[in-house]
Amino acid sequence: MARKILCAGPTAIAPEVLDRMTQASTNPDLDPDYLTFHQQVIKKYQQLLKTEATTFMMLGEAMVALEGAVVSLVEPGDRVLVLSNGVYGQGFADYVRFVGGEPVVFSQDHRHGLDLDRLAAFLERDHDFALATMVHCETPTAVTNDLAGVAGLLNQYGILSIVDSVSGIGGEKVDFDAFGLDCILCGSQKVLSAPTGLSLVTLSKRAEEKIADRQKEIPSFYLNFKNYYAYDDPAFAFPYTMSEHLTAALDEALDRLLAQDYLSLHARYARLTRETVTASGLSLYALDHFANTVTAVCLPEGLSASQLLDTMRAKDILISKGVGPMADRLFRIGHMGNNISEDNFRALFAALDQSFTDLGYPLDQSLEATFVALLADDRP
């Protein structure tokens, strides 16, 4: 039996996407046709953000873009508001410190989305920030923050935004221009369901101006965003060798995603997953602002995520455990990208039913039977 991937990323990759990688056959450093193709892929990706703003790809896992955003936009001495309601949100503080910035952390309970009223009150008292960082979808906790609401508050004070939407873009609504965003970051391996290895960056004019007006040089070449959108070496189109194979795979993955009503699909499977899980007697970790791409579930006392994941893996199903302090107290289901199919989720819930029984924690109600019943009542 083929192993099924239902984790919070990297996601399952369609055979057609993998096939496109093997069809790549040129040299991206030398072939001008590759540049045309590369730009076409960028335009497809921009459709997910509803923008024509400056967008480029970096070769490397999404952390390259996250760190690159701070390296490129934050200067020594800049005060940076770090919006933190999860492990990943808090992590931006380290990046800011690495480049000599001054992180000021706005912390909140990890089980809730960012509270706009609290944030508004905070900004009334202190809004002397060059930039703010935030995570759109906190994958460890399955909380999605109100991107438009947060950006609206920041824009009242001219604070530029850096947004990690690695687990959001493609599954959550993003309107880069209408929301007034400045820098949004994505990776190929989550909702886009392409192979790991590409990061995608979109910048506003304000962000480009912030980079252009720096007093000190960006302390990196590879992470320097300007080298990607304003590279002026006449001999080459990119500051380094691009991966034609990964770009081709991403192109196919974007075609598959854009051919669907992808926002409705993700919202539907997120709701079905939450309803199925809670009907069984289990509890969700998030208490509001539920993500459309991942669900985090609390485990019964005495049962660890490691035990559950080992049991599920023996049944050829991959799910995720928690991250950080909750690493062994949660399991997570990734209903994102190519993970989503009726067959995958029936197999997932059947395996969870059996795994909980095998481990001595039978559920109040069958997950598989509940999902099938809910699905029957929820046909489009």
C-alpha positions as CSV (number, residue, x, y, z in Angstrom):
1,M,0.0,0.0,0.0
2,A,1.3,3.4,-0.9
3,R,2.0,5.7,2.1
4,K,-0.5,8.5,2.4
5,I,0.8,12.0,3.5
6,L,-1.7,13.9,5.7
7,C,0.8,15.9,7.7
8,A,1.2,19.7,8.0
9,G,3.8,19.7,5.3
10,P,5.6,19.0,3.2
11,T,2.5,17.8,1.5
12,A,1.7,15.0,-1.0
13,I,3.0,15.7,-4.5
14,A,0.9,14.6,-7.5
15,P,2.5,12.2,-10.0
16,E,2.1,14.8,-12.8
17,V,4.1,17.3,-10.8
18,L,6.9,14.9,-10.3
19,D,6.8,14.0,-14.0
20,R,7.3,17.6,-14.9
21,M,10.6,17.6,-13.1
22,T,12.0,14.8,-15.3
23,Q,11.0,16.7,-18.5
24,A,13.3,19.7,-17.8
25,S,16.0,19.8,-20.4
26,T,17.7,23.2,-20.7
27,N,20.3,25.4,-19.0
28,P,18.6,28.2,-17.1
29,D,21.8,30.2,-17.0
30,L,22.1,30.3,-20.8
31,D,18.6,29.7,-22.4
32,P,16.6,33.0,-22.8
33,D,13.5,30.8,-23.2
34,Y,13.9,29.7,-19.6
35,L,13.6,33.3,-18.4
36,T,10.3,33.7,-20.3
37,F,9.0,30.5,-18.7
38,H,10.2,31.5,-15.2
39,Q,8.3,34.8,-15.5
40,Q,5.2,33.0,-16.6
41,V,5.3,30.8,-13.5
42,I,5.7,33.9,-11.4
43,K,2.5,35.4,-13.0
44,K,0.6,32.2,-12.1
45,Y,1.7,32.4,-8.5
46,Q,0.7,36.1,-8.4
47,Q,-2.9,35.1,-9.1
48,L,-3.0,33.5,-5.6
49,L,-2.1,36.9,-4.1
50,K,-4.3,39.0,-6.5
51,T,-1.3,41.2,-7.3
52,E,1.2,42.3,-9.9
53,A,3.6,43.5,-7.3
54,T,7.3,42.6,-7.5
55,T,7.6,38.8,-7.0
56,F,10.5,36.5,-7.3
57,M,11.7,33.0,-6.4
58,M,14.7,32.0,-4.3
59,L,16.3,28.6,-4.4
60,G,16.0,27.2,-0.9
61,E,13.5,26.0,1.6
62,A,11.0,28.7,2.9
63,M,13.3,29.7,5.8
64,V,15.6,31.3,3.3
65,A,12.8,33.8,2.4
66,L,11.9,34.4,6.1
67,E,15.5,35.2,7.1
68,G,16.1,37.0,3.9
69,A,13.2,39.4,4.6
70,V,14.7,40.4,7.9
71,V,18.2,40.6,6.5
72,S,17.0,42.8,3.6
73,L,14.5,45.1,5.4
74,V,15.8,45.5,8.9
75,E,18.7,47.7,9.7
76,P,20.8,47.9,12.9
77,G,18.8,50.0,15.4
78,D,15.4,49.5,13.8
79,R,12.6,48.8,16.3
80,V,10.6,45.9,15.0
81,L,7.2,44.8,16.4
82,V,7.2,41.0,16.6
83,L,3.6,39.8,16.7
84,S,3.7,36.4,18.4
85,N,0.9,34.0,19.1
86,G,2.9,30.9,18.3
87,V,6.3,29.3,18.0
88,Y,6.9,30.6,14.5
89,G,5.8,34.1,15.3
90,Q,8.2,34.3,18.2
91,G,11.0,33.0,16.1
92,F,11.1,36.3,14.1
93,A,12.6,38.0,17.2
94,D,15.8,36.0,16.8
95,Y,16.2,37.0,13.2
96,V,15.8,40.6,14.1
97,R,18.4,40.4,16.8
98,F,20.8,38.6,14.4
99,V,20.9,41.8,12.2
100,G,21.1,44.3,15.1
101,G,17.5,45.3,15.2
102,E,15.5,45.7,18.4
103,P,12.6,43.3,18.6
104,V,9.6,44.3,20.7
105,V,7.4,41.2,21.2
106,F,3.6,41.5,21.4
107,S,2.7,38.2,22.9
108,Q,-0.7,36.4,23.1
109,D,-2.1,33.0,24.1
110,H,-1.2,30.5,21.4
111,R,-4.7,29.1,21.3
112,H,-6.2,32.3,20.0
113,G,-5.8,34.5,16.9
114,L,-4.2,37.9,17.3
115,D,-6.6,40.2,19.1
116,L,-7.1,43.3,17.0
117,D,-8.5,45.3,19.9
118,R,-5.5,44.5,22.1
119,L,-3.2,45.3,19.2
120,A,-4.9,48.6,18.5
121,A,-4.6,49.6,22.1
122,F,-0.9,48.6,22.2
123,L,-0.2,50.6,19.0
124,E,-1.9,53.7,20.4
125,R,0.6,53.6,23.3
126,D,3.7,52.6,21.2
127,H,3.9,52.7,17.4
128,D,7.4,53.9,16.8
129,F,8.3,50.8,14.7
130,A,10.0,50.6,11.3
131,L,8.4,47.1,10.6
132,A,6.3,44.4,12.1
133,T,6.6,40.7,11.6
134,M,3.7,38.1,11.8
135,V,2.7,34.6,10.8
136,H,-0.4,34.3,8.8
137,C,-1.1,30.6,9.6
138,E,0.6,29.3,12.8
139,T,1.0,25.7,11.6
140,P,2.0,24.3,15.1
141,T,-1.3,25.5,16.6
142,A,-3.6,25.6,13.5
143,V,-4.5,29.3,14.1
144,T,-4.9,31.6,11.2
145,N,-4.5,35.3,12.0
146,D,-6.6,38.1,10.5
147,L,-4.1,39.3,7.9
148,A,-6.3,42.2,6.6
149,G,-7.2,43.4,10.1
150,V,-3.6,43.3,11.4
151,A,-2.2,45.0,8.2
152,G,-4.9,47.7,8.5
153,L,-3.8,48.6,12.0
154,L,-0.1,48.6,11.0
155,N,-0.8,50.9,8.0
156,Q,-2.4,53.5,10.2
157,Y,1.0,54.1,11.7
158,G,3.1,53.6,8.5
159,I,4.6,50.3,9.9
160,L,5.8,48.0,7.1
161,S,4.7,44.3,7.4
162,I,6.7,41.1,6.9
163,V,4.3,38.1,6.7
164,D,5.1,34.4,6.9
165,S,2.3,32.8,4.9
166,V,4.1,29.6,4.1
167,S,1.1,27.6,5.3
168,G,-1.5,30.1,4.2
169,I,-1.1,31.1,0.5
170,G,-3.3,28.8,-1.6
171,G,-5.5,27.8,1.2
172,E,-6.4,31.2,2.9
173,K,-7.6,34.4,1.2
174,V,-4.7,36.7,0.4
175,D,-5.2,40.0,-1.4
176,F,-1.8,41.6,-1.3
177,D,-2.9,45.0,-2.7
178,A,-6.3,45.3,-1.0
179,F,-4.9,44.2,2.4
180,G,-2.0,46.7,2.1
181,L,0.8,44.2,2.7
182,D,4.5,44.9,2.2
183,C,6.3,41.6,2.2
184,I,4.7,38.2,2.1
185,L,6.6,34.9,2.0
186,C,5.7,31.4,0.8
187,G,7.3,28.0,0.2
188,S,6.7,25.5,-2.5
189,Q,6.2,22.5,-0.1
190,K,3.0,23.4,1.7
191,V,-0.3,24.3,0.1
192,L,1.3,24.6,-3.4
193,S,2.2,20.9,-3.2
194,A,5.4,21.2,-5.2
195,P,8.7,19.7,-4.1
196,T,10.6,21.4,-1.3
197,G,13.3,23.9,-2.5
198,L,11.7,27.1,-3.7
199,S,10.8,30.2,-1.7
200,L,8.5,32.9,-3.1
201,V,8.7,36.6,-2.1
202,T,6.3,39.5,-2.9
203,L,7.2,43.1,-2.1
204,S,5.3,46.4,-2.1
205,K,6.8,49.6,-3.5
206,R,7.2,50.7,0.2
207,A,9.3,47.7,0.9
208,E,11.5,48.3,-2.1
209,E,12.0,51.9,-1.0
210,K,12.9,50.7,2.5
211,I,15.6,48.5,0.9
212,A,16.8,51.3,-1.5
213,D,17.1,53.8,1.3
214,R,19.1,51.7,3.7
215,Q,22.0,53.4,5.4
216,K,24.1,50.2,5.7
217,E,24.6,47.5,3.1
218,I,22.6,44.4,3.4
219,P,25.0,41.9,5.1
220,S,24.4,39.1,2.7
221,F,24.5,38.3,-1.0
222,Y,22.3,35.2,-1.2
223,L,19.7,36.6,1.2
224,N,19.8,40.1,-0.3
225,F,16.3,40.6,-1.9
226,K,17.6,43.4,-4.2
227,N,19.8,40.9,-6.0
228,Y,16.6,39.1,-7.1
229,Y,14.5,41.9,-8.4
230,A,17.1,44.4,-9.5
231,Y,19.9,42.2,-10.7
232,D,21.8,44.0,-13.5
233,D,24.5,41.6,-14.7
234,P,24.0,41.6,-18.5
235,A,25.5,38.1,-18.7
236,F,22.9,36.4,-16.4
237,A,19.2,36.7,-15.6
238,F,19.7,35.5,-12.0
239,P,22.3,36.1,-9.3
240,Y,22.8,32.3,-9.1
241,T,21.8,29.2,-11.0
242,M,18.1,28.6,-10.9
243,S,16.6,25.1,-10.8
244,E,14.7,24.5,-14.0
245,H,13.4,21.2,-12.5
246,L,11.8,22.7,-9.4
247,T,10.4,25.6,-11.5
248,A,8.8,23.2,-13.9
249,A,7.3,21.2,-11.0
250,L,5.9,24.4,-9.4
251,D,4.4,25.4,-12.7
252,E,2.4,22.1,-12.9
253,A,1.4,22.3,-9.2
254,L,0.1,25.9,-9.7
255,D,-1.9,24.8,-12.7
256,R,-3.5,22.1,-10.6
257,L,-4.3,24.4,-7.8
258,L,-5.6,27.2,-9.9
259,A,-7.9,24.8,-11.8
260,Q,-10.0,24.4,-8.6
261,D,-12.0,26.6,-6.3
262,Y,-9.1,26.2,-4.0
263,L,-10.3,28.5,-1.2
264,S,-13.7,26.8,-0.9
265,L,-12.0,23.3,-1.1
266,H,-9.7,24.1,1.8
267,A,-12.4,25.7,3.9
268,R,-14.7,22.7,3.4
269,Y,-12.1,20.1,4.4
270,A,-11.0,22.2,7.4
271,R,-14.6,22.3,8.6
272,L,-15.3,18.6,8.0
273,T,-12.1,17.7,9.8
274,R,-13.0,19.8,12.9
275,E,-16.5,18.5,13.0
276,T,-15.3,14.9,12.6
277,V,-12.7,15.2,15.3
278,T,-14.9,16.9,17.9
279,A,-17.8,14.4,17.4
280,S,-15.4,11.7,18.4
281,G,-14.8,13.3,21.9
282,L,-11.4,14.8,21.1
283,S,-10.8,18.6,21.5
284,L,-9.3,21.1,19.2
285,Y,-6.2,23.0,20.3
286,A,-7.2,26.3,18.6
287,L,-10.1,28.0,20.3
288,D,-10.8,30.5,17.5
289,H,-9.4,31.7,14.1
290,F,-9.3,28.1,12.9
291,A,-6.9,27.5,10.0
292,N,-8.2,26.2,6.7
293,T,-5.0,24.3,6.0
294,V,-4.2,22.4,9.2
295,T,-6.1,21.2,12.4
296,A,-4.3,20.6,15.7
297,V,-6.0,18.1,18.1
298,C,-5.4,17.6,21.8
299,L,-4.5,14.1,22.9
300,P,-6.1,12.3,25.9
301,E,-4.0,12.3,29.1
302,G,-1.5,9.5,29.0
303,L,-1.2,9.2,25.3
304,S,1.7,10.8,23.5
305,A,1.9,12.1,20.0
306,S,5.0,10.0,19.4
307,Q,3.0,6.8,20.2
308,L,0.1,7.8,17.9
309,L,2.4,8.8,15.0
310,D,4.4,5.5,15.3
311,T,1.1,3.6,15.2
312,M,-0.2,5.6,12.2
313,R,3.1,5.2,10.3
314,A,2.8,1.4,10.7
315,K,-0.5,1.8,8.9
316,D,1.2,3.9,6.1
317,I,-0.4,7.2,7.1
318,L,1.8,10.2,8.0
319,I,0.5,12.9,10.3
320,S,2.3,15.5,12.4
321,K,2.9,16.0,16.1
322,G,3.0,19.3,17.8
323,V,5.9,21.8,17.9
324,G,7.7,23.3,20.9
325,P,6.2,22.8,24.4
326,M,3.2,21.0,22.9
327,A,5.2,18.7,20.7
328,D,3.9,15.5,22.3
329,R,0.5,16.7,23.4
330,L,-1.0,17.4,20.0
331,F,-1.4,15.7,16.7
332,R,-2.0,17.6,13.5
333,I,-3.8,16.9,10.3
334,G,-2.8,18.8,7.1
335,H,-5.8,19.4,4.9
336,M,-3.8,21.4,2.4
337,G,-3.0,21.1,-1.3
338,N,-2.7,17.7,-2.7
339,N,-3.3,16.0,0.7
340,I,-7.0,16.7,0.1
341,S,-9.1,13.9,-1.4
342,E,-12.1,11.9,-0.1
343,D,-10.1,8.7,-0.3
344,N,-7.2,10.1,1.7
345,F,-9.4,11.4,4.5
346,R,-11.4,8.2,4.7
347,A,-8.2,6.2,5.0
348,L,-6.9,8.7,7.6
349,F,-9.9,8.5,9.8
350,A,-10.1,4.7,9.6
351,A,-6.5,4.5,10.6
352,L,-7.0,6.9,13.5
353,D,-10.0,4.9,14.7
354,Q,-7.9,1.7,14.8
355,S,-4.8,3.4,16.2
356,F,-6.7,4.9,19.2
357,T,-8.2,1.4,19.9
358,D,-4.8,-0.3,19.5
359,L,-3.3,2.2,22.0
360,G,-6.1,1.6,24.6
361,Y,-8.0,4.9,24.0
362,P,-11.1,4.0,22.0
363,L,-13.0,7.1,20.8
364,D,-16.6,8.0,21.6
365,Q,-17.6,7.8,18.0
366,S,-16.0,6.4,14.9
367,L,-14.0,9.1,13.0
368,E,-14.4,7.3,9.7
369,A,-18.2,6.8,10.0
370,T,-18.7,10.4,11.2
371,F,-16.6,11.8,8.2
372,V,-18.6,9.7,5.7
373,A,-21.9,10.9,7.2
374,L,-20.8,14.5,7.2
375,L,-19.5,14.3,3.7
376,A,-22.8,12.8,2.4
377,D,-24.7,15.8,3.9
378,D,-22.1,18.3,2.5
379,R,-22.0,17.4,-1.2
380,P,-21.6,20.6,-3.3
